[in-house]
Amino acid sequence: MPRTRQFFLGTATDLVVQIVLIAESMRLQAMMATYGIQTQTPHEVEPVQIWSSTQLVKVYENLGVNHKLKLKGRPVRPVGSLGTSKVYRVAGATVLCYPLIFEVSDFYLYRDMALLIDDIKTELQFVGRYWRLSGRPTVCLLIREEHMRDPQFKKMLDLLAMLKKGYCDSVKVRIGRLQNLISSSCVEHLDFMDTVDSTSDDLSACQFKQLEHDYIGYQSLTDIPRVLNYQDELKEFTVSTPRKKYIKHSYYEYFTSHYKQTAMKFPSIVQAANNGMRHSRCRSLKNSTPPLTVSTTAGTMST
């Protein structure tokens, strides 16, 4: 074979990235259906379980563990885009993980819908460019209700409509039901979990939980009151005490605790403030007292 001959390592031209749309609740699924977007809930994809990438990292910690040789297994590192694009068989259960970009975080960028849309496009382009395994990659896109309440909801709908047409920029995609896409997906068996003492209940507890609502008849997300999530938290206060009384009591506790913390940290400042308030009160009382009148034989003299 000539030394100048090189093997082509590029991707196949018919590579298609499979996409599964998972809605957080049946209410959200009904709302997305009004826009022509077909989704599935975690209950509809059973017995396949939807996991986060964090749970997959915990499973991989058991890889290569040997107590006799003092081997701790795989280090705790996040699973990338290529790792979450596989379907896993873990101790008899079938698992699909959603990417790291859908992890719940308190960081303020997690609430940015424009950033999430850009991350989804980057995720699909990365998987479509660097996929080298047999079978097609399967990407799970998780749609939450708080995402759909964002003012940039229309841009998310435009992205989903573009994915429904079969492309995302230069990447071919296919949206379908998870049960129909498993046969063409890349399935990886985690055989090391067979030797780990883990029950099916422990694995089922890791899956993504579906939200349950009493009423799902809303036609759009704007019909849902924004204070719906806080009704259960305030129920015990509104039943036991009146609302105005509770608000006054909470304000009093807040300012009292804040004053005590400030007095402990800065006693000199608080003492100076108290002395200033005492002096100002004395001056106000002195100014408000009427002048003393003294009666004499020569006349009336005021002091």
CYANA upper distance limits for C-alpha pairs under 8 A (distance plus 0.5 A):
  1 MET  CA      5 ARG  CA      7.93
 11 THR  CA     15 LEU  CA      7.80
 11 THR  CA    129 ARG  CA      7.46
 11 THR  CA    130 TYR  CA      8.03
 11 THR  CA    131 TRP  CA      7.77
 11 THR  CA    132 ARG  CA      7.51
 15 LEU  CA    128 GLY  CA      7.68
 15 LEU  CA    136 ARG  CA      7.57
 15 LEU  CA    172 LYS  CA      7.57
 16 VAL  CA    128 GLY  CA      7.96
 16 VAL  CA    136 ARG  CA      7.01
 16 VAL  CA    137 PRO  CA      8.12
 16 VAL  CA    171 VAL  CA      7.94
 16 VAL  CA    172 LYS  CA      5.54
 16 VAL  CA    173 VAL  CA      5.70
 16 VAL  CA    174 ARG  CA      7.22
 17 VAL  CA    124 LEU  CA      7.88
 17 VAL  CA    127 VAL  CA      8.14
 17 VAL  CA    128 GLY  CA      6.94
 17 VAL  CA    136 ARG  CA      6.82
 17 VAL  CA    137 PRO  CA      5.90
 17 VAL  CA    138 THR  CA      6.72
 17 VAL  CA    139 VAL  CA      7.75
 17 VAL  CA    171 VAL  CA      8.03
 17 VAL  CA    172 LYS  CA      6.74
 17 VAL  CA    173 VAL  CA      5.10
 17 VAL  CA    174 ARG  CA      6.78
 18 GLN  CA    136 ARG  CA      7.33
 18 GLN  CA    137 PRO  CA      6.49
 18 GLN  CA    138 THR  CA      5.09
 18 GLN  CA    139 VAL  CA      6.61
 18 GLN  CA    173 VAL  CA      6.18
 18 GLN  CA    174 ARG  CA      5.38
 18 GLN  CA    175 ILE  CA      6.57
 18 GLN  CA    176 GLY  CA      7.99
 18 GLN  CA    181 LEU  CA      7.73
 19 ILE  CA    138 THR  CA      6.20
 19 ILE  CA    139 VAL  CA      5.40
 19 ILE  CA    140 CYS  CA      6.39
 19 ILE  CA    141 LEU  CA      7.49
 19 ILE  CA    173 VAL  CA      7.37
 19 ILE  CA    174 ARG  CA      6.41
 19 ILE  CA    175 ILE  CA      5.30
 19 ILE  CA    176 GLY  CA      7.17
 20 VAL  CA     39 THR  CA      8.22
 20 VAL  CA     40 GLN  CA      8.50
 20 VAL  CA    138 THR  CA      7.73
 20 VAL  CA    139 VAL  CA      6.78
 20 VAL  CA    140 CYS  CA      5.37
 20 VAL  CA    141 LEU  CA      6.59
 20 VAL  CA    175 ILE  CA      6.52
 20 VAL  CA    176 GLY  CA      6.58
 20 VAL  CA    177 ARG  CA      6.91
 20 VAL  CA    178 LEU  CA      6.60
 21 LEU  CA     38 GLN  CA      8.17
 21 LEU  CA     39 THR  CA      5.56
 21 LEU  CA     40 GLN  CA      6.76
 21 LEU  CA    140 CYS  CA      6.70
 21 LEU  CA    141 LEU  CA      5.57
 21 LEU  CA    142 LEU  CA      6.74
 21 LEU  CA    143 ILE  CA      7.72
 21 LEU  CA    175 ILE  CA      8.05
 22 ILE  CA     39 THR  CA      6.20
 22 ILE  CA     40 GLN  CA      5.46
 22 ILE  CA     41 THR  CA      5.99
 22 ILE  CA     42 PRO  CA      7.37
 22 ILE  CA    140 CYS  CA      7.56
 22 ILE  CA    141 LEU  CA      6.66
 22 ILE  CA    142 LEU  CA      5.49
 22 ILE  CA    143 ILE  CA      6.57
 23 ALA  CA     28 LEU  CA      6.73
 23 ALA  CA     29 GLN  CA      6.20
 23 ALA  CA     39 THR  CA      6.51
 23 ALA  CA     40 GLN  CA      6.30
 23 ALA  CA     41 THR  CA      5.63
 23 ALA  CA     42 PRO  CA      8.10
 23 ALA  CA    142 LEU  CA      6.77
 23 ALA  CA    143 ILE  CA      5.51
 23 ALA  CA    144 ARG  CA      6.92
 24 GLU  CA     28 LEU  CA      7.17
 24 GLU  CA     29 GLN  CA      8.23
 24 GLU  CA     41 THR  CA      6.84
 24 GLU  CA     42 PRO  CA      8.04
 24 GLU  CA    142 LEU  CA      7.80
 24 GLU  CA    143 ILE  CA      6.61
 24 GLU  CA    144 ARG  CA      5.71
 24 GLU  CA    145 GLU  CA      7.34
 24 GLU  CA    210 GLN  CA      6.12
 24 GLU  CA    211 LEU  CA      6.60
 25 SER  CA     29 GLN  CA      6.80
 25 SER  CA     41 THR  CA      6.77
 25 SER  CA    145 GLU  CA      8.48
 25 SER  CA    210 GLN  CA      6.18
 25 SER  CA    211 LEU  CA      5.46
 25 SER  CA    212 GLU  CA      6.96
 25 SER  CA    213 HIS  CA      8.29
 26 MET  CA     30 ALA  CA      6.68
 26 MET  CA     41 THR  CA      7.17
 26 MET  CA    211 LEU  CA      8.35
 26 MET  CA    212 GLU  CA      8.11
 26 MET  CA    213 HIS  CA      8.48
 26 MET  CA    216 ILE  CA      7.47
 27 ARG  CA     31 MET  CA      6.87
 27 ARG  CA    213 HIS  CA      7.86
 27 ARG  CA    215 TYR  CA      8.29
 27 ARG  CA    216 ILE  CA      5.10
 27 ARG  CA    217 GLY  CA      7.78
 27 ARG  CA    218 TYR  CA      7.83
 28 LEU  CA     32 MET  CA      6.67
 28 LEU  CA    144 ARG  CA      8.29
 28 LEU  CA    145 GLU  CA      6.92
 29 GLN  CA     33 ALA  CA      6.71
 29 GLN  CA     38 GLN  CA      8.00
 29 GLN  CA     39 THR  CA      6.53
 29 GLN  CA     40 GLN  CA      7.52
 29 GLN  CA     41 THR  CA      7.82
 30 ALA  CA     34 THR  CA      7.17
 30 ALA  CA    216 ILE  CA      8.14
 30 ALA  CA    219 GLN  CA      8.43
 31 MET  CA     35 TYR  CA      7.68
 31 MET  CA    218 TYR  CA      7.89
 31 MET  CA    219 GLN  CA      6.57
 31 MET  CA    220 SER  CA      6.31
 31 MET  CA    221 LEU  CA      7.81
 32 MET  CA     36 GLY  CA      7.12
 32 MET  CA     37 ILE  CA      5.77
 32 MET  CA     38 GLN  CA      7.30
 32 MET  CA     39 THR  CA      7.89
 33 ALA  CA     37 ILE  CA      5.59
 33 ALA  CA     38 GLN  CA      6.13
 33 ALA  CA     39 THR  CA      8.12
 34 THR  CA    219 GLN  CA      8.24
 37 ILE  CA    160 LEU  CA      7.81
 37 ILE  CA    161 ALA  CA      8.05
 37 ILE  CA    164 LYS  CA      8.45
 39 THR  CA    177 ARG  CA      8.49
 40 GLN  CA     44 GLU  CA      6.51
 40 GLN  CA     45 VAL  CA      7.41
 40 GLN  CA    177 ARG  CA      7.88
 41 THR  CA     45 VAL  CA      7.23
 41 THR  CA    210 GLN  CA      7.57
 42 PRO  CA     46 GLU  CA      7.25
 42 PRO  CA     49 GLN  CA      7.83
 42 PRO  CA     50 ILE  CA      7.30
 42 PRO  CA    208 PHE  CA      7.64
 42 PRO  CA    209 LYS  CA      7.63
 42 PRO  CA    210 GLN  CA      6.49
 43 HIS  CA    210 GLN  CA      7.80
 45 VAL  CA     49 GLN  CA      7.79
 45 VAL  CA    178 LEU  CA      7.09
 45 VAL  CA    179 GLN  CA      7.55
 47 PRO  CA     93 ALA  CA      8.22
 47 PRO  CA     94 THR  CA      7.70
 48 VAL  CA     93 ALA  CA      7.65
 48 VAL  CA     94 THR  CA      5.51
 48 VAL  CA     95 VAL  CA      6.16
 48 VAL  CA     96 LEU  CA      7.67
 49 GLN  CA     93 ALA  CA      8.07
 49 GLN  CA     94 THR  CA      6.75
 49 GLN  CA     95 VAL  CA      5.32
 49 GLN  CA     96 LEU  CA      6.77
 49 GLN  CA    204 SER  CA      7.99
 49 GLN  CA    207 GLN  CA      6.20
 49 GLN  CA    208 PHE  CA      7.98
 50 ILE  CA     95 VAL  CA      6.49
 50 ILE  CA     96 LEU  CA      5.67
 50 ILE  CA     97 CYS  CA      6.20
 50 ILE  CA     98 TYR  CA      7.78
 50 ILE  CA    207 GLN  CA      5.70
 50 ILE  CA    208 PHE  CA      5.86
 51 TRP  CA     55 GLN  CA      6.90
 51 TRP  CA     56 LEU  CA      7.77
 51 TRP  CA     95 VAL  CA      7.17
 51 TRP  CA     96 LEU  CA      6.61
 51 TRP  CA     97 CYS  CA      5.11
 51 TRP  CA     98 TYR  CA      7.09
 51 TRP  CA    206 CYS  CA      6.92
 51 TRP  CA    207 GLN  CA      5.22
 51 TRP  CA    208 PHE  CA      6.12
 52 SER  CA     56 LEU  CA      7.27
 52 SER  CA     97 CYS  CA      5.74
 52 SER  CA     98 TYR  CA      6.07
 52 SER  CA     99 PRO  CA      7.74
 52 SER  CA    100 LEU  CA      8.09
 52 SER  CA    103 GLU  CA      7.73
 52 SER  CA    207 GLN  CA      7.97
 52 SER  CA    208 PHE  CA      7.71
 53 SER  CA     57 VAL  CA      6.83
 53 SER  CA     78 PRO  CA      7.61
 53 SER  CA     79 VAL  CA      6.63
 53 SER  CA     84 THR  CA      7.40
 53 SER  CA     97 CYS  CA      6.31
 53 SER  CA     98 TYR  CA      6.94
 53 SER  CA     99 PRO  CA      6.83
 53 SER  CA    100 LEU  CA      6.61
 54 THR  CA     58 LYS  CA      7.07
 54 THR  CA     78 PRO  CA      7.51
 54 THR  CA     79 VAL  CA      8.33
 55 GLN  CA     59 VAL  CA      6.96
 55 GLN  CA    206 CYS  CA      7.02
 56 LEU  CA     60 TYR  CA      6.77
 56 LEU  CA     79 VAL  CA      8.03
 56 LEU  CA     97 CYS  CA      8.07
 57 VAL  CA     61 GLU  CA      6.94
 57 VAL  CA     76 VAL  CA      7.00
 57 VAL  CA     77 ARG  CA      7.36
 57 VAL  CA     78 PRO  CA      6.87
 57 VAL  CA     79 VAL  CA      7.13
 58 LYS  CA     62 ASN  CA      8.13
 58 LYS  CA     76 VAL  CA      8.15
 59 VAL  CA     63 LEU  CA      8.26
 59 VAL  CA    193 MET  CA      8.34
 60 TYR  CA     73 GLY  CA      8.32
 60 TYR  CA     74 ARG  CA      6.67
 61 GLU  CA     65 VAL  CA      8.26
 61 GLU  CA     72 LYS  CA      8.13
 61 GLU  CA     73 GLY  CA      6.02
 61 GLU  CA     74 ARG  CA      5.45
 61 GLU  CA     75 PRO  CA      7.11
 61 GLU  CA     76 VAL  CA      7.33
 62 ASN  CA     72 LYS  CA      8.32
 62 ASN  CA     73 GLY  CA      6.27
 62 ASN  CA     74 ARG  CA      7.53
 62 ASN  CA    192 PHE  CA      7.90
 62 ASN  CA    193 MET  CA      7.79
 62 ASN  CA    196 VAL  CA      8.04
 63 LEU  CA     73 GLY  CA      5.58
 63 LEU  CA     74 ARG  CA      6.28
 63 LEU  CA    192 PHE  CA      6.83
 63 LEU  CA    193 MET  CA      8.48
 64 GLY  CA     71 LEU  CA      7.42
 64 GLY  CA     72 LYS  CA      7.65
 64 GLY  CA     73 GLY  CA      5.02
 64 GLY  CA     74 ARG  CA      7.37
 64 GLY  CA    192 PHE  CA      8.45
 65 VAL  CA     70 LYS  CA      8.27
 65 VAL  CA     71 LEU  CA      5.74
 65 VAL  CA     72 LYS  CA      5.53
 65 VAL  CA     73 GLY  CA      4.97
 66 ASN  CA     70 LYS  CA      6.26
 66 ASN  CA     71 LEU  CA      5.41
 66 ASN  CA     72 LYS  CA      7.29
 66 ASN  CA     73 GLY  CA      8.13
 67 HIS  CA     71 LEU  CA      6.66
 67 HIS  CA     72 LYS  CA      8.12
 79 VAL  CA     83 GLY  CA      6.20
 79 VAL  CA     84 THR  CA      7.19
 79 VAL  CA    100 LEU  CA      8.23
 80 GLY  CA     84 THR  CA      6.92
 80 GLY  CA     99 PRO  CA      8.04
 80 GLY  CA    100 LEU  CA      7.93
 81 SER  CA     85 SER  CA      6.83
 81 SER  CA     99 PRO  CA      6.81
 81 SER  CA    100 LEU  CA      8.25
 81 SER  CA    123 GLU  CA      7.23
 81 SER  CA    126 PHE  CA      8.21
 81 SER  CA    127 VAL  CA      7.15
 82 LEU  CA     86 LYS  CA      7.79
 82 LEU  CA    127 VAL  CA      6.66
 82 LEU  CA    131 TRP  CA      7.56
 82 LEU  CA    137 PRO  CA      8.36
 84 THR  CA     96 LEU  CA      7.89
 84 THR  CA     97 CYS  CA      5.86
 84 THR  CA     98 TYR  CA      6.74
 84 THR  CA     99 PRO  CA      6.31
 84 THR  CA    139 VAL  CA      7.62
 85 SER  CA     96 LEU  CA      8.44
 85 SER  CA     97 CYS  CA      7.98
 85 SER  CA    127 VAL  CA      8.41
 85 SER  CA    137 PRO  CA      5.53
 85 SER  CA    138 THR  CA      5.27
 85 SER  CA    139 VAL  CA      5.55
 85 SER  CA    140 CYS  CA      8.15
 85 SER  CA    186 CYS  CA      8.48
 86 LYS  CA     96 LEU  CA      7.46
 86 LYS  CA     97 CYS  CA      8.37
 86 LYS  CA    137 PRO  CA      6.64
 86 LYS  CA    138 THR  CA      6.61
 86 LYS  CA    139 VAL  CA      8.43
 86 LYS  CA    185 SER  CA      7.56
 86 LYS  CA    186 CYS  CA      5.85
 86 LYS  CA    187 VAL  CA      6.43
 86 LYS  CA    188 GLU  CA      7.34
 87 VAL  CA     94 THR  CA      7.53
 87 VAL  CA     95 VAL  CA      6.40
 87 VAL  CA     96 LEU  CA      5.63
 87 VAL  CA     97 CYS  CA      8.22
 87 VAL  CA    138 THR  CA      7.95
 87 VAL  CA    182 ILE  CA      8.06
 87 VAL  CA    185 SER  CA      7.37
 87 VAL  CA    186 CYS  CA      6.58
 87 VAL  CA    187 VAL  CA      5.19
 87 VAL  CA    188 GLU  CA      6.75
 88 TYR  CA     94 THR  CA      6.25
 88 TYR  CA     95 VAL  CA      5.54
 88 TYR  CA     96 LEU  CA      6.93
 88 TYR  CA    187 VAL  CA      6.15
 88 TYR  CA    188 GLU  CA      5.45
 88 TYR  CA    189 HIS  CA      6.31
 88 TYR  CA    190 LEU  CA      7.51
 89 ARG  CA     93 ALA  CA      6.06
 89 ARG  CA     94 THR  CA      5.24
 89 ARG  CA     95 VAL  CA      6.75
 89 ARG  CA    187 VAL  CA      7.74
 89 ARG  CA    188 GLU  CA      6.76
 89 ARG  CA    189 HIS  CA      5.24
 89 ARG  CA    190 LEU  CA      6.54
 90 VAL  CA     94 THR  CA      6.89
 90 VAL  CA     95 VAL  CA      7.56
 90 VAL  CA    189 HIS  CA      7.15
 90 VAL  CA    190 LEU  CA      6.04
 90 VAL  CA    191 ASP  CA      7.91
 90 VAL  CA    193 MET  CA      6.99
 91 ALA  CA    190 LEU  CA      8.07
 91 ALA  CA    191 ASP  CA      8.03
 91 ALA  CA    193 MET  CA      6.32
 91 ALA  CA    194 ASP  CA      6.16
 91 ALA  CA    200 SER  CA      8.36
 96 LEU  CA    140 CYS  CA      7.90
 97 CYS  CA    140 CYS  CA      7.28
 98 TYR  CA    102 PHE  CA      7.44
 98 TYR  CA    139 VAL  CA      7.43
 98 TYR  CA    140 CYS  CA      5.38
 98 TYR  CA    141 LEU  CA      6.94
 98 TYR  CA    142 LEU  CA      7.35
 99 PRO  CA    103 GLU  CA      8.08
 99 PRO  CA    139 VAL  CA      8.11
 99 PRO  CA    140 CYS  CA      7.55
 99 PRO  CA    141 LEU  CA      8.21
101 ILE  CA    116 LEU  CA      7.83
101 ILE  CA    119 ASP  CA      7.55
101 ILE  CA    120 ILE  CA      8.40
102 PHE  CA    141 LEU  CA      8.47
102 PHE  CA    142 LEU  CA      7.19
104 VAL  CA    110 TYR  CA      7.90
105 SER  CA    110 TYR  CA      6.69
106 ASP  CA    110 TYR  CA      7.60
107 PHE  CA    111 ARG  CA      8.35
108 TYR  CA    112 ASP  CA      7.83
109 LEU  CA    115 LEU  CA      7.98
110 TYR  CA    116 LEU  CA      8.16
111 ARG  CA    147 HIS  CA      8.28
112 ASP  CA    116 LEU  CA      6.96
113 MET  CA    117 ILE  CA      6.74
113 MET  CA    147 HIS  CA      7.41
113 MET  CA    150 ASP  CA      7.36
113 MET  CA    152 GLN  CA      7.02
113 MET  CA    153 PHE  CA      8.49
113 MET  CA    156 MET  CA      8.45
114 ALA  CA    118 ASP  CA      6.83
114 ALA  CA    152 GLN  CA      7.75
114 ALA  CA    155 LYS  CA      8.47
115 LEU  CA    119 ASP  CA      6.61
116 LEU  CA    120 ILE  CA      6.73
117 ILE  CA    121 LYS  CA      7.00
117 ILE  CA    155 LYS  CA      8.46
117 ILE  CA    156 MET  CA      7.20
117 ILE  CA    159 LEU  CA      8.04
118 ASP  CA    122 THR  CA      6.73
119 ASP  CA    123 GLU  CA      6.46
120 ILE  CA    124 LEU  CA      6.81
121 LYS  CA    125 GLN  CA      6.73
121 LYS  CA    168 CYS  CA      7.51
122 THR  CA    126 PHE  CA      6.55
123 GLU  CA    127 VAL  CA      6.75
124 LEU  CA    128 GLY  CA      6.53
124 LEU  CA    139 VAL  CA      8.49
124 LEU  CA    168 CYS  CA      8.10
124 LEU  CA    171 VAL  CA      7.72
125 GLN  CA    129 ARG  CA      6.58
125 GLN  CA    168 CYS  CA      8.44
125 GLN  CA    170 SER  CA      8.17
125 GLN  CA    171 VAL  CA      6.75
126 PHE  CA    130 TYR  CA      6.63
127 VAL  CA    131 TRP  CA      6.06
127 VAL  CA    137 PRO  CA      7.97
128 GLY  CA    171 VAL  CA      6.73
131 TRP  CA    137 PRO  CA      7.96
133 LEU  CA    186 CYS  CA      7.87
134 SER  CA    186 CYS  CA      6.75
135 GLY  CA    184 SER  CA      6.30
135 GLY  CA    185 SER  CA      5.52
135 GLY  CA    186 CYS  CA      4.98
135 GLY  CA    187 VAL  CA      8.41
136 ARG  CA    184 SER  CA      6.56
136 ARG  CA    185 SER  CA      5.27
136 ARG  CA    186 CYS  CA      6.26
137 PRO  CA    185 SER  CA      6.51
137 PRO  CA    186 CYS  CA      6.75
138 THR  CA    181 LEU  CA      8.33
138 THR  CA    185 SER  CA      6.77
138 THR  CA    186 CYS  CA      8.18
143 ILE  CA    147 HIS  CA      7.35
143 ILE  CA    148 MET  CA      8.31
144 ARG  CA    148 MET  CA      7.28
145 GLU  CA    149 ARG  CA      7.01
146 GLU  CA    150 ASP  CA      7.37
147 HIS  CA    153 PHE  CA      8.10
148 MET  CA    153 PHE  CA      6.10
148 MET  CA    221 LEU  CA      7.62
149 ARG  CA    153 PHE  CA      7.31
149 ARG  CA    221 LEU  CA      6.83
149 ARG  CA    222 THR  CA      7.84
152 GLN  CA    156 MET  CA      7.43
153 PHE  CA    157 LEU  CA      6.90
154 LYS  CA    158 ASP  CA      6.70
155 LYS  CA    159 LEU  CA      6.79
156 MET  CA    160 LEU  CA      6.78
157 LEU  CA    161 ALA  CA      6.53
158 ASP  CA    162 MET  CA      6.66
159 LEU  CA    163 LEU  CA      6.77
160 LEU  CA    164 LYS  CA      6.61
161 ALA  CA    165 LYS  CA      7.01
162 MET  CA    166 GLY  CA      7.46
162 MET  CA    167 TYR  CA      6.90
162 MET  CA    168 CYS  CA      6.98
163 LEU  CA    167 TYR  CA      5.94
163 LEU  CA    168 CYS  CA      6.38
163 LEU  CA    173 VAL  CA      7.05
163 LEU  CA    174 ARG  CA      7.80
163 LEU  CA    175 ILE  CA      7.62
164 LYS  CA    174 ARG  CA      7.71
164 LYS  CA    175 ILE  CA      6.75
166 GLY  CA    172 LYS  CA      6.37
166 GLY  CA    173 VAL  CA      5.46
166 GLY  CA    174 ARG  CA      6.03
166 GLY  CA    175 ILE  CA      8.09
167 TYR  CA    171 VAL  CA      6.04
167 TYR  CA    172 LYS  CA      5.01
167 TYR  CA    173 VAL  CA      5.61
167 TYR  CA    174 ARG  CA      8.23
168 CYS  CA    172 LYS  CA      7.00
168 CYS  CA    173 VAL  CA      7.32
176 GLY  CA    180 ASN  CA      7.42
176 GLY  CA    181 LEU  CA      7.28
177 ARG  CA    181 LEU  CA      6.97
178 LEU  CA    182 ILE  CA      6.70
179 GLN  CA    183 SER  CA      8.48
181 LEU  CA    185 SER  CA      6.72
182 ILE  CA    186 CYS  CA      8.41
191 ASP  CA    195 THR  CA      8.48
192 PHE  CA    196 VAL  CA      7.64
193 MET  CA    198 SER  CA      8.41
198 SER  CA    202 ASP  CA      6.91
198 SER  CA    203 LEU  CA      8.03
199 THR  CA    203 LEU  CA      7.24
200 SER  CA    204 SER  CA      6.59
201 ASP  CA    205 ALA  CA      6.63
202 ASP  CA    206 CYS  CA      7.42
203 LEU  CA    207 GLN  CA      7.75
218 TYR  CA    223 ASP  CA      6.71
218 TYR  CA    224 ILE  CA      7.47
219 GLN  CA    223 ASP  CA      7.54
220 SER  CA    224 ILE  CA      8.08
224 ILE  CA    228 LEU  CA      8.01
227 VAL  CA    231 GLN  CA      7.11
229 ASN  CA    233 GLU  CA      8.42
230 TYR  CA    234 LEU  CA      6.84
231 GLN  CA    235 LYS  CA      6.41
232 ASP  CA    236 GLU  CA      8.23
234 LEU  CA    238 THR  CA      6.65
235 LYS  CA    239 VAL  CA      6.67
236 GLU  CA    240 SER  CA      6.75
237 PHE  CA    241 THR  CA      6.31
237 PHE  CA    242 PRO  CA      8.22
237 PHE  CA    243 ARG  CA      8.10
237 PHE  CA    246 TYR  CA      7.77
238 THR  CA    242 PRO  CA      6.37
238 THR  CA    243 ARG  CA      6.40
241 THR  CA    245 LYS  CA      7.28
241 THR  CA    246 TYR  CA      6.75
242 PRO  CA    246 TYR  CA      6.66
243 ARG  CA    247 ILE  CA      6.68
244 LYS  CA    248 LYS  CA      6.70
245 LYS  CA    249 HIS  CA      6.60
246 TYR  CA    250 SER  CA      6.58
247 ILE  CA    251 TYR  CA      6.67
248 LYS  CA    252 TYR  CA      6.64
249 HIS  CA    253 GLU  CA      6.73
250 SER  CA    254 TYR  CA      6.60
251 TYR  CA    255 PHE  CA      6.71
252 TYR  CA    256 THR  CA      6.47
253 GLU  CA    257 SER  CA      6.53
254 TYR  CA    258 HIS  CA      6.56
255 PHE  CA    259 TYR  CA      6.47
256 THR  CA    260 LYS  CA      6.76
257 SER  CA    261 GLN  CA      6.71
258 HIS  CA    262 THR  CA      6.74
259 TYR  CA    263 ALA  CA      6.61
260 LYS  CA    264 MET  CA      6.76
261 GLN  CA    265 LYS  CA      6.80
262 THR  CA    266 PHE  CA      6.28
262 THR  CA    267 PRO  CA      8.02
262 THR  CA    270 VAL  CA      8.12
263 ALA  CA    267 PRO  CA      5.38
263 ALA  CA    269 ILE  CA      8.43
263 ALA  CA    270 VAL  CA      6.33
266 PHE  CA    270 VAL  CA      7.01
267 PRO  CA    271 GLN  CA      6.55
268 SER  CA    272 ALA  CA      6.62
269 ILE  CA    273 ALA  CA      6.66
270 VAL  CA    274 ASN  CA      6.62
271 GLN  CA    275 ASN  CA      6.66
272 ALA  CA    276 GLY  CA      6.61
273 ALA  CA    277 MET  CA      6.66
274 ASN  CA    278 ARG  CA      6.62
275 ASN  CA    279 HIS  CA      6.64
276 GLY  CA    280 SER  CA      6.58
277 MET  CA    281 ARG  CA      6.60
278 ARG  CA    282 CYS  CA      6.77
279 HIS  CA    283 ARG  CA      6.74
280 SER  CA    284 SER  CA      6.68
281 ARG  CA    285 LEU  CA      6.69
282 CYS  CA    286 LYS  CA      6.60
283 ARG  CA    287 ASN  CA      6.59
284 SER  CA    288 SER  CA      6.59
285 LEU  CA    289 THR  CA      6.86
291 PRO  CA    302 SER  CA      7.20
291 PRO  CA    303 THR  CA      6.63
292 LEU  CA    302 SER  CA      6.39
292 LEU  CA    303 THR  CA      6.03
293 THR  CA    300 THR  CA      7.53
293 THR  CA    301 MET  CA      6.55
293 THR  CA    302 SER  CA      4.96
293 THR  CA    303 THR  CA      6.90
294 VAL  CA    300 THR  CA      6.59
294 VAL  CA    301 MET  CA      5.95
294 VAL  CA    302 SER  CA      6.59
294 VAL  CA    303 THR  CA      8.31
295 SER  CA    299 GLY  CA      6.92
295 SER  CA    300 THR  CA      5.29
295 SER  CA    301 MET  CA      6.93
296 THR  CA    300 THR  CA      6.44
296 THR  CA    301 MET  CA      7.84
